[in-house]
């Protein structure tokens, strides 16, 4: 997996698999703070989030462009899993 910062809020994530996919993901500062409480960088949050998604679906099923909180609409445990992960970082 490769994460490239396009701007402060926008990242391109390339997932290598049987099919390589690219995803444009937006993470605002407010959402980043709400999810991680400053315990992880946006890149670390993206890495965790894509591993979370890939545990549940193939990379070809992940939206090509989305705001990070969209994950919570599909997987309601997302927020709590992020917060549990952040608590372990400290």
QUILIN-V362540 format. One record per backbone hydrogen bond with DSSP energy under -1.0 kcal/mol. NH is the residue of the N-H (numbers start at 1). CO is the residue of the C=O. If there is no record, write none. Layout:
nh->[NH/NH]
co->[CO/CO]
This chain:
nh->[2/4/6/7/11/12/13/14/15/21/23/24/25/26/27/32/33/34/35/36/37/39/45/46/47/48/49/50/51/52/53/54/55/56/57/61/66/68/70/71/73/74/75/78/81/82/83/84/85/86/87/88/90]
co->[14/12/10/10/25/4/23/2/21/15/13/64/11/66/9/28/29/30/31/32/33/36/41/42/43/44/45/46/47/48/49/50/51/53/53/58/24/26/67/68/70/70/71/75/77/78/79/80/81/82/83/84/86]
